[in-house]
Amino acid sequence: MISPARAAAYDLLLSVARGNADLPSAIATARKRLDDDRDRSLAAEIATGVQRWRAALDYLITVFARRDVDRLDPEVLEILRLSAYQLLHLTRVPAAAVVDDGVNLAKRAGKKSASGFVNAVLRAISRKRHALPLPPRPSHPEDRDAALEYLSISLSHPRWLATRWYDRFGLDVAERWMQFDNSPAPLTLRVNTLKTERAALVAALHAEGVRVRPALFAPDALIVEEGQPLRGPAFEQGGCLVQDEASQLVAHFADARPGNRVLDACASPGGKTTAMWAAMQRRGFLVAGDVRDRRIHLLRRTLAGAGAGRVRVVQLDLLAPLPFGDAFDLVVVDAPCSGLGTLRRDPDIRWRRREEDLQGLAASELRMLQHASEGVAVSGRLVYSTCSSEPEENEDVVSAFLATTPGFVMLERRTVSLSVPESVLDDRGCLRTEQHRHGLEAFFGAVFERRSAPRAFAA
């Protein structure tokens, strides 16, 4: 009998490969079909691991199968990937059980004729797992071709991204960055100060058997070290939310203040919105918007659970002009972007993005920022943020915005409110978290101030 977790991992990986779902959505669907928490965790671990190590797995499958992965049936390829991942990275599972399940999965998928092939490839990988023929780290970092082979195959990142990071940072930093991406992400909570205080939450979690430690940079962030907080009263009653530490820093960087009129223009799922409402001490006027019905529903649910019911929710599309005038002291644009800064938590993004996507994304982000600027009052602030590591979506958008939008200046380091640690600000005063420096996902933020009355931005 095939392990329920491995069968679920196969189904969700095939769904991702066919483009029917992204990895988080596929995992959420698979979890609903599994009754045992251990099976849920294992299925998610296998699927996530396969996406992290896909390039290395495909390289090894090609070597031991003696044929390119493009020549394999999609069902057979996913079976080989998930089985090879278990053989190489989940050594607590007996190799014989992994191979047997791989063979049985081939039969279950209607590929009985491939079962012998699957068996032979997996047994060959198992025999060689302590001496795998992967490209080694080059002894000379300046050997560009060898470095790119190592980074793109052995550390399993797209060749175009490996090339960018190697050329921008060099081998050592690119290697550390990719090793970070390939490590499991911790569960990070944010204390919801609308409902509780940090010490009280830590005590409540401890009573539930959950051990946490303070994060390094975000003051309300807690890293879970032991236990399952998401099924206990502290979480269910809204005392904390799941939110990445770098994402939490964006809300602090925005520096919403009591009495402000604030627009959070790309607000769903609502973590930053609730953090800003807490920073405002429930005093002022906060509007949260997003574009799709599903995201609006998620946003409303987050706000209600967090005790932020007084926040106004609107449906808006920043690719079109705002439906209101320059009424806000603060407008925050946490722009939809490539997500290339979050490859540790969302490893399938690395295979879905293409280098040619960046220019189109940057153009959309600039358009959103220009439209958002129309809502900023004189002396008001406009905050732009992404979870991208790439200059096209960060510095280049900032430069293009300043060149095309009269009346705005970017606040430099000496004029930015130090609502975040100086160590996560760059020389210009932009928020910049980096994997190799901070041990955080790559987030970027810039803050602008309107110095003169609104005018139409340049074409």
N, C-alpha and C positions, 0 to 999 in steps of 0.2 A: 504493500500500500504506500502511495506517495505521501510524504509529509505534507500536511495541510499548509504549512508555511511556505514550503517550496513550490507547491502548486499555485498558491496565491501570488508568490513572487513572479512566477512565470507569466501568469495572466496579466498582472499589472505592467510588467516589462514589455510584453507584447503590445499592450494598449498604448504605452508611451512610444514604442517603435513605429506603430502605425499612425501616430499623430492624433489619436483619439483623446488623449489627456496629457497634461504635464505630470511630472513625477509626484508632486504633493497631492494633486487631485486623485491620481491613480492609487496612491497609498491610502488616502482617506476612504475611497470606495472599497478597497480590499479589506481594510480593517473592520468595516461593517459586516463583512461576511464571515469573519473569524470569531469564534466564541472565546478562545483562550488568549489571555494577555501575552503569554510567551510566544504563541504563534504570530500574533500581531507584531510584536517587536522583531521577531526573526524575519518575517516577510519584509518589513520595512528596512531592516538592516541589510538584507541580501540585495534588494532592489536599489537602495541608495549606494551600496558598495559597488555594484555593477556599473552604475552610472559614473561613479568616481574613477574607477579603474578601467573604463571601457577600452581605451586605446591600448593599454598594456595587455588586457585580456585578448583583444582582437589580434594583436601581434603574435601572442603565444598560440592562439588557435590556428592562425595561418601557418606558423612554423610546424606545429605537430599534426595538423590536418593535411599539410602540403597542398593547400589550395587557399586562394584568397577568400576572405569572409564574404565578399560581394557575390560569390558563386554559391553560397549556402542558402537554403531556404530560410526565410526569416524565423520560422518556428524553431528550426534546428539551431540557428545561431543564438537565439535567446537562451535555449536550454544549455548550450555549451558555455555561454557567458556566465550564467548564474551558477552553474556547477563548478566551473573553473574558479570563480570568485570564492566559493566555499572551500575548495581544496587548498587555495593559497592563503586565504585570510581568516577563515573560521575553522581553525584546526581542531577545535573541540568537537567538531562533528566528524565521526569516523569516515574515512575516505571511501570505504566500500559502500556505505549508505548513500553517500553523495552520488557515486557512480550508478548505483542501482536506481536511484530516483531519477537520474538523468535519462537512463534507458527507458524507464517506465513513462516518463514525461513525453519522450519521443513517440511512444506507442499511443499515449493518450491524445497527442496532438494529431494523430492520423499519419504519422511518419514512421510506421513500423519498419519500413525498408531501411531507414537511417539509424535504427537502434544499434546495429553492430558498429557503425561508424562512430556514433556518439560514445559507445563503450571504449573503443580503441583510442580515441583522442583523449578522453578523460583519464584513462589509465596511463597514457604516455605523460600527460601533464603531472599526474600524481607522482609518478616515478622520478620526474626531474624537478620536483618543486623546490628542492634545496640547492639547485644549480640551474636556475632559469636563464635562457639565452637572451636576456633583455639588454639593450644598449647600456653600457656602464657610464658612470660619471667620468667625463674626460679629465685626464690628468693636467691638461693645459686649458684653463678657462677660456682663452682666446680662440680656441679651436671651435669656430662657430658651427660648422656642420655637425660635429660630434656633440656639441652642447645641445643643439636643437633636436637631435635624435634622442638624446637622454631626456630632455625636458618634455618633449611631445609624446614619446612612447613610454618610457619607464615611469615618468611622473604623470602621464595620462592627461595632457591638455592639448587642445587643438594646435596644430602647427602654427597657424597664423597668430594665435595668442602667445605661444611660446616665443615666436620671433619678435613680437612687440616687446614683451617683458625682458627678453635677453638684450635686445638692442637698447632699451631704455635704462635698465638697471644693472646689467651684467649677470653672470651665471650665479653668483652666490645669493643675491637677493631674489632672483627669479626662482631659484631652487627653494629657498625658504618660503616664498609666497605659495608655491605649488604644494609643498609639504603641508602648509597650513590648510590649503583647500582640501587636501586629501585626509585630513584628520576629522574625527567625529566632533560635531559642534555640541557644546554643553547646552542644557536647558537653562535659559536666562529669564528671570522674572523681573517685573518692575513693581515696586511697592505703589499701590494706588492710594495716594495721600488724600484723595477725596473721601476715603472710608476708614483709613487706619494710619498708623505710624509704623516706621520701620521696625522699631524694637518690638512692638506688639505683634507685628506680622511674623517676625522671626520666632517669637515665643509660640505663636499659634502653629506655625509649621513644625516646630520642634515637637510639640505635643502630638502631631500627626505622624511622627517618625520621619520627618523630612529635615535633612541637614543642609544648610546653605552657607555660603561665604560671600562677603561683600565683593563686588566687582571693583576694578581698578580705577575707572574713569567716571562712570555715570553714578551719581550719588544715590539713586533709588534702585540700582540694579543689584540683584542677588543671583549668584550662580548656584544651581542645585548640585550638590555633591552626592546626595544619597536620598532615596525615597521617591515617592510618586505624589507630587503636590497637586496634580490636575484633577484628582478625584476626591480631594478633601474639602472641608468647609471653608478654609481660608481662601481657596481659589474660587469655589462655587459661589461664595457670597460676595465676590468682587474685591477682596482684599489685595489681590495681585493680578497682573496680566502677564501673558507670555510676550516678551518683546526683546529683541536683540539689543545688546548694549550700545552698539554704534547707532542704531535707530533711536534709542533713548537720548543720545547726545544731540540729535537734530532738534528735538523739542526744547532742550535747554539752550541750544544755540539760537533758536528763534526768540527766546527771551520775552515771552508774553508776560504782560504786567497787569496787576489789578486795575480795573477801570478801562482797559484797552478795548477797542473795537477790532476784532480779529476775524480774518477769513482763512480757514484751512481748506485750500482749494482742491486738493487731491487727498482726501482725508481717510478713506477706507484702508485698513479695517478699523482705525480709530485709536490706535495706541498713542500717537502724537497728539491727537485732539484732546484726549482725556488728560494727558500730561500737561498740556497748555492750560486747560481749564483749572487744573489743580494749582498751577503756578499763578493763575489769575485770582485764586482764592474765591472762585465763583462770583467775582465782581467784574462786571463789564458785559460785553456782547460778543459771543463767539458763534460764527456760522461755519458749519462743516459741509463740504460738498464733494460729490463724486459723480461719475458719468453713467455707470451701468446700474440697472435695477438690482442685480445681485449684490453689487458692492454697496449700494445704498442700504439694502436690507442688513448686510453684515455690519455696516457702520451704526445703524440704529440699535442693533442688538448689543454691540460693544458699549455704546454710550449708556444704554439703559442698565446693563449689568454693572457698569463702573460707577453709577450714581451721577451721571452727567446729563440728566434728562432735560436740563434747561438749555443745552446747546441746540441751536437751530440747525436742521438738516435740509439741504437743498440739493436738487439734481442739476448739475451744470457740466458743461463740456468746455474745457479751456482752449480747445482748438477753435472755438467761436468766441466772440466778444462776451464780456461779462454782462449779466442782466441787471447790474446796478452800477452806480457811479463811484466816484473816488471817496468812499465813505469810511475806509478802514485805516486804523493806525498801524496795522500789521497784516500782511498777506503772506501766507506760506505756500510755496509750491514744491511739494515733495514729488518730483516729476516721475511719471512712468518712464523707465529707462531700460537699458540692456540687462541690468541686474548682474553685470560681470564682477561686481564687488562682493557678491554673495554666493560664490561657487562652493563654499564649504557647506552651507545649508541647502543649497539648491544645485546639486552637481549636474543635473541634466541640462542646465542653461548653457554650459560650455559646449554642448553638442548641438544646441538649437540655434545659437547665435552664429552669424557670419560677419566677417570684417566689413563687408559692404553694407551691413545693417546700420552701422554707426552714424553715417552721414544723414540717413533718413530719420533716425531717432533724434539726432541733435537738432535737425530742422524743426521737428515737432516740439521738442522741448523749448526751443527758442520762441516758437509761436505761442506756446502756453505761457511762457514767462512774460512776453509782451502783452498778452491779453490780461494776465493777472495784474500787471503794473497799472492798468486803467482803474483798478479799485483802490489804489494807495493814495491817501491824502498827503498834502504837503507836510513835510517833516516826518511822514510815516516811513515804515520800513517794509522792504520786500525781501523775503528769504527764499533762496533757491537751493534745493538739495537733490542729490541722486544717490543711488547705491551702485554707482559705476566706478570703475578704476581708470577709465579711459579719458584722455584729454578732450576728445571731440565733444563729449557730453558734459564736461566740467569747465575747464578753463576757456575752451573755445566758445562755449555758449555764453559764458560771462562776457568775454570780449565782444562777441557779436551783439549782445544785448546792449552794452554800453555804447556801441557804435551806432545803433539804430533807434535807441529810445531816449529822447531828450529829457533832461531834467533829473536824471538819476546819477548818483555816484556810488561806487562800491566803498563800504566802510573798511578801512585798513585796520591792521592789527592794533594800533594804539587807540582806535576809536570804537572797536568792537567791545560790547559788554562782555566781561570775562565771566559769563555764566557757564562756561565749560573750562576744563583745565587748559592752561596754556600749551601743554604738551601735545594737544590734538589740534592746535592751530598752526598753520604754516606761516611763512614770513609775511604774506600779504593779509593775513587775518582770516583766511578761509578755513573752515572746518575740514580736516583731512585725516581720516583714520586709515591706517595701512596695516596689512597683515604682518609684515616683517618688523614693523616698529612698535606696534601697539598690541598685537595679538587679537585684532578685531577685524571684522569685515570692512571692506573699503567703502567708506561713505565720504561724500563731499558736500560742502555747503558754502554759500556766499550770501552776504547780506548787503542790500542796497538801501539808500535813503533817497526819498524824493526831495529835491531842493527847490523845485519851481513848479508852477501850476501845470496840470496835465495838458499835454498836446498829443496829437496823433503821432504814433511812432513811424519812423521812416520805412519805406518799402524795401 
